[in-house]
Amino acid sequence: MKRTLEQRLEDGPVICGEGYLFDLERRGYLQAGSFVPEVALEDPDALKQTYRDFMKAGSDVVLAFTYNANREKLKLVGKEDKLEQLNRAAIRLAKEVAAEHPTEEALVAGNISNTNLFDHEDDESKQAVRSMFAEMVGWCKEEGVDFVNGETFYYYEEASIALEEIQKQGFSAVITLGLMEEGVLKDGYTVEEACRLLEEQGALVVGLNCFRGPATMQPFVDKIRQTCDGYVGALPVPYRTTEENPTFFTLSDSGCSCCPPLETPYPTALDPLMCNRYELAQWAKEAYDSGVNYFGLCCGAYPSMLRQVAETVGREAVNSKYSPDLEGEYNSVASNL
């Protein structure tokens, strides 16, 4: 039998490839703006190849691409009738790819995430969110995932509701928060306080994902690591965020000669602001040394970037055989240029 997530964490760092949203938009299989993952139904081979590319780049987890595949989001774009079919298809495709791993079958994770509906002062919205999470986790149960990932929550209470619904179905949970420019969650909790509470409630892994690049995420990851006793996750976006612009929402590009549609690089003109793989490796070493256990990269990452992270923390990917070799033959050719 394949090892569980907890068993793998006990044995060393675990890698989780995600950020499919931007990658599939870049590949031409997803619409920026609506950001609805219909690719599971419309181009299943494209989604399978994306899963496969990240798994071969070192991911121990094939994360079902159901980010934004909740009832509120699909109703907003007039596609609520596809909800259950989309969720089940994304999980089934993930299971097919996970079984292809040549050495140990990859874990399959269900995925639920932040909603636009949650209002921490409105009990009716809380119940609506709970119902959406419950049905998505129910499909995860019926389709047989290994654990459930709850991500990008910028309210502690929404993350807590997600955790409760995951636990009701008997799953281990990875819960990661999305931290906006303010440096605290929208309901006033610090991320370290929220993660401590989520850990006490039984989350197997707590931490941060998305919004912030390595430079502006890691200081908060350090606080979480110092506060929590269990496993900590960190999955930044691969962009050069700064103290002045701590998230990718507000980054600017002084070298751009035209005006992007939203007058900011986010979400479709961020390419010049990406970290290179060696900057990501530098971050991965810092995060590993700080005690991070669960590694990944979020929106915008390429598989080669994830492979660099995996190798930096001591993992060999299926496709490590294609990692750069800039010695030997390369130097011989370069010397003749």
N, C-alpha and C positions, 0 to 999 in steps of 0.2 A: 504493500500500500504506500502511496506517496505520503510524504511527511506533511503535517498540518502547518499552518502559518506559525503557530506558537513553537512547534518543534524546530522550524527553520530559523526563527528568531533566536532560539536558544543556541543554535549552532553557529550563528554569526549574522552579518548584515543581510537583509532582504532587499531586493531591488523590485520596484514596481514601475513599469512603464505606463504613462498616461499622457494627457495632453493631446488626445486624438482629435479634439475639436479643431484646433488650428491646423494640425497636420493634414486632416482630410479636406479642409477648406483650401489649403495650399495645393493639394493634389487635384482639386477640382470636383470633389464629390460632396460638398456641403456648402450651403449658402451662408455667407457672412451676413449678420443682421438678425435673421431669425435664429440661427445656430441650433437648428433642430436635427438630431441625428437620424434622419430618414435613410441614411446610407445602408443601415442594416436590412432594409427592405428593398431599396432601389438598386443598390450596387453591393450585394453581399460579398462578392469576390474582392472588391476594393477594401472592405472592412477587414476581411480575413487576412489580406496581405499586410495591412497595417498592424493588426494584432501580431502577425508572424514576424514582421520586421523588428518590432520592439522586443518580442520574446527572444529572438535570436541575438539581439543586441545586449541581452543580459537580464531581461525581466524574469523574475520568478513567478510573476503574476500576470495572467491575462485578465485585464479589467474590462468587464462588459461595458460597452459604450452606450450607456443609458443616461449620461449627463444631459439634463434638460428634457428628458423623456418622461416628464411627470404630467399629470392630468391638467394642471393649471397652464403649463407652457403649451401643450398641444391644443388645448381648447382655445388659447389666445391666437394661434395661427390656423384655426379651423381644421385640425387634423386629429381631434380627440378619438375618432373612430379607429385610428391606427395604434392607439396607445399600447394595449396588451400585446398585440402582434409584434410591435417594434421591440418591446422589452424582451419578449421570449426569444425573438430571432437573434438579438444581440448576444444573449447568454448562450444560446445554442452554438453560434458561430465561435464564441470564445472557447467553449468546451472542445470543439473540433480542433482548434489550433493548439490548445493546451496539450492535447493528446499526442501532438506531433513532436514534442520535445524529445530529443534523441537520448538524453541521459536520465532525466527524471521528469515525469509529467508535471507541467506547470500548474499552479493553483489558479482557480477561476474565482474571481470576485464579482459579486453583484455590486451595483453602484447607485446610491441615492445622493442628492446634493441640495444645495440651497435653493430656495424658491423666492419668487417675487411676491408671494402672497403673505408671508409671515409678518405679523405685527405683534410685537411683544406686549402691547397694551390692549389687544383685542382677542378675547377668548374664542370667538367664532373662527377667526383666522387660524388660531392654533389647532383647533379641532380639524379644520379642513386640511392643514398640512399633515397632521397625524394620519388622517385617512389616506392621503396620497402616499405617504411613506409606507403605511401598512400594506396597501395593495401591491406596491412595487416589491417589497420584501417578501410578500406572499408568493409572487411569481418566482423570485429567487429560490424560495424554498421548494416550490414544485419543480423547478428546472435543475435543482441539485448543485448549487454553487458551493464553494468551500468556505467562504466567509463573505461579509458585506462591508464595503467601503462607503463611509459617509463623508462627503468632502465639501470644502469651500463654504462652510457656514460662517457668516459674519455676525450671527446672534448666538450666544451661548445656549439660550433656551431652545432654539430650533435644533441645534446639535444634540441637545439632551433628549428631545423628543425622538429624533432619528435613532439615537442609541437605544432608547427604550423599545422602539418598534423592531429593531434588529434583534435585540435580546429576546423578545417575545417569541421569535421563531427559532431560537436556540443557536444563533450564529455568533461567532467571534466577530468583533467590530474594530475596524480602523476608523478613527474619527479625526479629521483634520479641518482646521479653521482657516478662513481667508481673512487676512488683516488689511484693512483699508488704510488710507493716509493718516487717519487720526491716531493710530497706534494703540487703540483699544477697540473692543468689539462694539457693535451698535447698541447693545443693551448695557454698556458701561463696564463689563468685565475686562480685566487684563487677560491676555492669552494664557499666561501661566496659571492664573487663578481658574480660568475655564477648563484648562487641561487637567489641572489637579482634581477638579470636581468630576470631570468625565472619567478620569482614571478611577476615582473612588466609586463611581457608578458601574464600573466593570469593563470599560473599553480596554482592549488588548494593546492598542497603539494609539497614542494621541500626538498631535503636532500641528504643523502648518502646511498648506499647499496654496499654489497659485498667487496671483496679484503681484507679489514681491519677487524681485530677483535675488540672487545669492547674497549680495552686499547688504541689502536692507531686510532680509529675512533672518539671516543667521544670528544677529544679536537677540532676537526674540526667541529663536530656537534654544539659544544658550540659557535664557531665563526659564524656559519650560524644562530643560534638562536638569537644571538646578532645583526645580520645584517638584518634579515627578520622579517616582521610584521605578516605574516600569519602562516599557518600550516607547521610544520617541521617534516620530517621523518628520521628515523635511523634504518637500517637493516644490522647490522654487520654479518660477518661470525663468527661461534662459536669457534675460535681458539685463542691461546695465543700469539698473535703477540706482538712485542716489538719495541722499538725505533730503535734498530739495524736491525730488520727484521719486518718492519711495515705492510707487506702484507703476505698472506699465500703462495704467489709464492716463497718466499725466506726463509721460515722457514727451520730449520734443526733439526734433531733428533739425538742427541749424543748417545742415548741409543739403536739405531738400529744396529744390528749386520750384516746386509746385505746392499747391495747397491740397492736402488730402480731404476727402469728403466731410470728415468730422472736424477738420482743422487741427487734428492731433494724429500722430502715427497710429494710435490704437483705433481699430483692431487690424487693419489691413496694410499698414505701411511701417511696421515695426522692424522689418528685416535689417536695416543698417544699424540697429541698436542692440543686436544680439551679442551675447557673450560667445567667445570662441570655446572650443572644447577644452582648451588648456586652462582657461579661467574657471570653467566648471569643474575641472579636475582639482584645481587649487581649493575651490569651495568644498568639494567632496572630502578632501583630506582634513580640512578644518572641521567639518561637521562630524566626520568619523572620530577624530581626536576628541571632540567635545562629548561624544557618547551617543550620537544618533545611531539608531538601529535599522530604520526603515527609510530607504533612499529612493528618490525619483526626481523627475523633472516634469513640469506641467506645461501649460499652453505654449506652443512654439518650438518645442524640442524636436530634434531629429534623432533617429535611432543611433547614429554615430556618437551623438552627445551622451546618450544614456550608456552606451558601451564604455565611454571614457570614464564616466562616474563609477560604473560597476568595476572596471579594472583598477581604478584608484583605491577602492575599498577592499581590494584583494580577491575579487571574483573574476572568473574566466567565463566569457560569454561564448555561446555557440559560434558566433562570428568573430571571435577574437583573432581567428586566423587571418582576417582581413584588416586588422589594426595596422596603422602606418608603420612602415619600416623605412626609415630615412637614413639608413646607413648602407654600407656595401654598394650594391648595384646603383642605388639612387645617387650616391656621391660620385661614383664613376661617371655616370651620365652627366651630372651637373658640372663636373670639372671640364667637360668638353663643350659646354655651351658658350 
